[in-house]
Amino acid sequence: MTNNASLATDVVVLAAHRITWEWHVLLIERRDDPHAGLYALPGGYVDRDEPTEFAARRELAEETGLAALGPLEPVGSTPSRTATRAAGW
């Protein structure tokens, strides 16, 4: 059996409103199929030999134009995390 596993990263950006302190999360609208037009966390595949933190920063910049200036906190991993992989795409 061939192993076609790919490593991906997502970035969760949280912000609190200055007056109400309500929390907000940054989402992107998917441009490409599958799932074009749906909302998702910024993220994507990690390039070969690329550190995951660098990939997370790169994907955030590519998809939002924002730069992650502070430290990033890894929070976990989930095999088959994408809906496309779960759906058999």
C-alpha positions in Angstrom: 0.0 0.0 0.0 1.3 3.4 -0.9 1.5 6.1 1.8 0.3 9.4 0.4 0.2 11.2 3.8 0.6 14.9 3.7 1.3 17.2 6.6 -0.9 20.3 6.9 -1.1 23.2 9.3 -3.9 25.6 10.3 -3.6 28.9 12.1 -6.2 30.1 14.7 -6.1 33.8 15.1 -8.1 35.1 18.1 -8.9 38.7 18.9 -10.9 40.3 21.7 -13.0 43.4 21.1 -11.5 46.4 23.0 -14.8 47.4 24.6 -17.0 44.3 24.9 -14.1 41.8 25.2 -16.1 39.5 22.9 -13.8 37.0 21.2 -13.5 36.8 17.4 -11.7 34.2 15.2 -10.2 34.9 11.8 -11.7 32.8 9.0 -11.0 32.8 5.2 -13.4 32.1 2.5 -12.2 29.1 0.4 -11.6 30.2 -3.2 -10.9 26.8 -4.8 -12.8 23.5 -5.0 -13.5 21.4 -3.1 -15.5 23.5 -0.7 -15.2 26.8 -2.6 -17.2 29.5 -0.9 -17.1 27.9 2.5 -15.2 29.4 5.5 -12.1 27.8 7.0 -9.1 28.5 9.2 -6.1 29.9 7.3 -3.8 27.0 6.6 -2.4 24.5 4.1 0.2 21.9 3.3 3.7 21.9 4.8 6.4 21.8 2.1 9.0 19.1 2.2 11.7 19.8 4.8 9.8 23.0 6.0 9.3 23.5 9.7 5.6 23.5 10.6 5.9 26.9 12.3 7.3 28.4 9.2 4.6 26.8 7.1 1.9 28.2 9.5 3.4 31.7 9.2 3.7 31.3 5.4 0.1 30.1 4.9 -1.3 32.9 7.2 0.6 35.5 5.0 -0.4 33.9 1.7 -4.1 33.6 2.6 -4.7 36.8 4.6 -1.8 39.2 4.0 -1.2 39.2 7.8 2.2 38.5 9.4 2.3 36.5 12.7 4.7 38.7 14.7 4.6 36.9 18.0 5.3 33.3 19.0 2.9 30.6 17.7 1.7 27.9 20.1 1.2 24.4 18.7 -2.0 22.9 20.1 -2.3 19.4 18.6 -2.5 17.2 15.6 -5.4 15.3 14.0 -4.9 12.7 11.3 -7.2 13.1 8.4 -8.2 16.6 9.6 -9.5 17.9 6.3 -13.1 17.4 5.2 -11.7 16.6 1.7 -9.6 13.7 3.0 -12.5 12.5 5.1 -14.8 12.6 2.0 -12.3 10.7 0.0 -11.3 13.5 -2.4 
